[in-house]
Amino acid sequence: MITNSHEVKLKYYGFPPKLKMWYSEAKSEQNAFHPIWKKFNAAAASICEDYAIYPKRFYKTVAKYSKEKDYDYCFIGALCIDKNTLKNRQWILKFISESFTASSYLQFTDSKTKEGYQELGSFDYTLRRKGLVPKELPRRRRNSFDKEYFKNLSKSKFTLCPAGDSRWSMRFYESLMCKSIPIVSSKNDTFRTKAESMLDYKYYLASDDHVYREDWIEHNYEIFLKYHTL
């Protein structure tokens, strides 16, 4: 079992545009700041960026989706969209080649990956289905809700959650929301801030034996509701 007792070199990240939009939307739903958030730098109207926050439009909708597990492993997302993302996601290619089967779901969504792409197996929907890629959209549309993405995560026992252009990815929180156990290459892939690094997320490293556990699912979902919603 992976816990937060593991020593890691901590590196923290700021508040990207998509998270700002989601926090603003969630705040407007509550018409108040969450107790765990604090104002600072009043001149810039900044806020303490402790936790990634999702609005009701996301987690209330996802809660209605079936959680019956049709897939063992799942990955949906970009691969070659930029150099950092490609570097941080190299490990999933080996994992996919060794562990994905007809019971898995793979979909690379970015246009760069699709150029001259050859499917990796019956589990590969890269060329058969279109996915939403926030970085390929105008900034104002990057908070769009991708229904098929969340439905497929909800149907998966495990979700690969590699880092993106930074050493974290929204996919980690979204797997918690969808009741899918995250798989990462390092503890550093499981948080964006110091506050998040202290949360007792349950997840597996890629090198672990992966056992689906309902108690982990419910434990992670409770953390998601407590710290990642208002």
SEPA-628708 format. One record per residue (C-alpha): residue in three letters; z, x, y. Coordinates in steps of 0.5 Angstrom, whole numbers, padded with zeros to 4 digits, always signed. Example, Ala and Ser with C-alpha at 12.3 -4.5 7.8 and 13.67 -1.06 7.14 Angstrom:
2
ALA+0016+0025-0009/SER+0014+0027-0002/
***
This chain:
230
MET+0000+0000+0000/ILE-0002+0003+0007/THR+0004+0002+0012/ASN+0005+0004+0019/SER+0010+0010+0017/HIS+0004+0014+0016/GLU+0003+0020+0021/VAL-0003+0020+0025/LYS-0006+0023+0031/LEU-0006+0017+0036/LYS-0011+0016+0041/TYR-0012+0009+0045/TYR-0017+0005+0048/GLY-0018+0001+0054/PHE-0020-0006+0055/PRO-0028-0007+0054/PRO-0032-0012+0058/LYS-0032-0017+0052/LEU-0024-0017+0051/LYS-0023-0018+0059/MET-0028-0024+0058/TRP-0024-0027+0052/TYR-0017-0026+0055/SER-0019-0029+0061/GLU-0022-0035+0057/ALA-0015-0035+0053/LYS-0011-0035+0060/SER-0015-0041+0063/GLU-0013-0045+0057/GLN-0006-0043+0058/ASN-0005-0043+0065/ALA+0000-0037+0064/PHE+0001-0030+0062/HIS+0003-0029+0055/PRO+0010-0026+0055/ILE+0008-0020+0052/TRP+0003-0018+0058/LYS+0005-0015+0064/LYS+0002-0014+0071/PHE+0000-0007+0074/ASN-0004-0005+0079/ALA-0004-0011+0083/ALA-0009-0009+0088/ALA-0014-0009+0082/ALA-0011-0015+0079/SER-0010-0011+0072/ILE-0006-0013+0066/CYS-0003-0009+0061/GLU-0008-0008+0055/ASP-0003-0008+0049/TYR-0007-0013+0045/ALA-0014-0016+0043/ILE-0013-0023+0045/TYR-0018-0029+0042/PRO-0019-0035+0046/LYS-0018-0042+0042/ARG-0026-0043+0041/PHE-0026-0037+0036/TYR-0019-0038+0032/LYS-0019-0046+0032/THR-0026-0046+0029/VAL-0025-0041+0024/ALA-0019-0044+0022/LYS-0024-0050+0020/TYR-0028-0046+0015/SER-0028-0045+0008/LYS-0024-0039+0005/GLU-0026-0040-0002/LYS-0028-0033-0004/ASP-0035-0032-0006/TYR-0036-0025-0004/ASP-0032-0019-0006/TYR-0034-0014-0001/CYS-0037-0016+0006/PHE-0040-0012+0012/ILE-0044-0015+0018/GLY-0046-0011+0024/ALA-0049-0005+0027/LEU-0051+0002+0024/CYS-0056+0006+0029/ILE-0054+0002+0035/ASP-0052+0009+0038/LYS-0050+0016+0036/ASN-0042+0015+0036/THR-0043+0008+0032/LEU-0047+0011+0027/LYS-0043+0017+0026/ASN-0037+0013+0025/ARG-0040+0009+0020/GLN-0043+0014+0016/TRP-0037+0013+0010/ILE-0039+0006+0009/LEU-0046+0008+0007/LYS-0043+0011+0001/PHE-0038+0006+0000/ILE-0044+0001-0001/SER-0048+0005-0005/GLU-0042+0006-0010/SER-0038-0001-0010/PHE-0043-0007-0007/THR-0046-0011-0013/ALA-0049-0018-0013/SER-0042-0021-0011/SER-0042-0017-0004/TYR-0045-0019+0002/LEU-0049-0014+0007/GLN-0052-0015+0013/PHE-0054-0009+0018/THR-0056-0013+0025/ASP-0058-0008+0030/SER-0066-0008+0031/LYS-0066+0000+0031/THR-0063+0000+0024/LYS-0068-0005+0022/GLU-0074-0001+0024/GLY-0077+0001+0017/TYR-0071-0001+0013/GLN-0071-0002+0006/GLU-0066-0007+0003/LEU-0061-0004-0001/GLY-0060-0009-0007/SER-0060-0017-0008/PHE-0053-0017-0004/ASP-0057-0014+0002/TYR-0059-0019+0008/THR-0061-0015+0013/LEU-0068-0017+0013/ARG-0067-0024+0011/ARG-0062-0026+0016/LYS-0061-0025+0024/GLY-0055-0023+0027/LEU-0052-0023+0033/VAL-0051-0016+0036/PRO-0047-0016+0043/LYS-0049-0010+0045/GLU-0056-0012+0045/LEU-0055-0018+0049/PRO-0053-0019+0057/ARG-0046-0017+0059/ARG-0045-0025+0061/ARG-0047-0027+0054/ARG-0043-0022+0049/ASN-0037-0027+0048/SER-0042-0031+0044/PHE-0039-0034+0038/ASP-0043-0032+0032/LYS-0042-0038+0027/GLU-0045-0035+0021/TYR-0042-0028+0022/PHE-0035-0032+0022/LYS-0037-0036+0016/ASN-0039-0030+0011/LEU-0032-0026+0013/SER-0028-0032+0011/LYS-0032-0032+0004/SER-0030-0025+0003/LYS-0024-0022+0000/PHE-0025-0015+0003/THR-0029-0013+0010/LEU-0031-0006+0011/CYS-0028-0005+0018/PRO-0031+0002+0021/ALA-0030+0004+0028/GLY-0036+0003+0033/ASP-0037+0007+0039/SER-0030+0008+0040/ARG-0025+0009+0034/TRP-0024+0002+0033/SER-0028-0005+0032/MET-0026-0012+0034/ARG-0028-0013+0026/PHE-0021-0011+0024/TYR-0018-0017+0028/GLU-0023-0021+0026/SER-0022-0020+0019/LEU-0015-0022+0020/MET-0017-0028+0023/CYS-0022-0030+0017/LYS-0017-0028+0012/SER-0020-0022+0009/ILE-0017-0016+0008/PRO-0019-0010+0012/ILE-0022-0004+0009/VAL-0022+0002+0013/SER-0023+0010+0013/SER-0017+0012+0017/LYS-0011+0009+0020/ASN-0014+0010+0027/ASP-0019+0005+0025/THR-0014-0001+0025/PHE-0011-0001+0033/ARG-0014+0000+0040/THR-0007+0001+0043/LYS+0000+0004+0042/ALA+0003-0003+0041/GLU-0002-0005+0036/SER-0001+0002+0032/MET+0006-0001+0031/LEU+0004-0008+0028/ASP+0005-0008+0020/TYR-0002-0010+0019/LYS-0004-0010+0011/TYR-0010-0006+0009/TYR-0013-0001+0005/LEU-0017+0005+0006/ALA-0024+0006+0003/SER-0021+0011-0003/ASP-0015+0006-0005/ASP-0016+0001-0011/HIS-0017-0005-0008/VAL-0013-0011-0010/TYR-0014-0018-0007/ARG-0007-0020-0005/GLU-0006-0027-0002/ASP+0001-0025+0001/TRP-0003-0020+0005/ILE-0008-0025+0007/GLU-0002-0030+0010/HIS+0002-0024+0013/ASN-0004-0021+0017/TYR-0006-0028+0019/GLU+0001-0029+0022/ILE+0001-0023+0026/PHE-0006-0025+0028/LEU-0003-0031+0031/LYS+0003-0028+0034/TYR+0000-0022+0037/HIS-0008-0024+0038/THR-0008-0031+0041/LEU-0004-0034+0047/
***
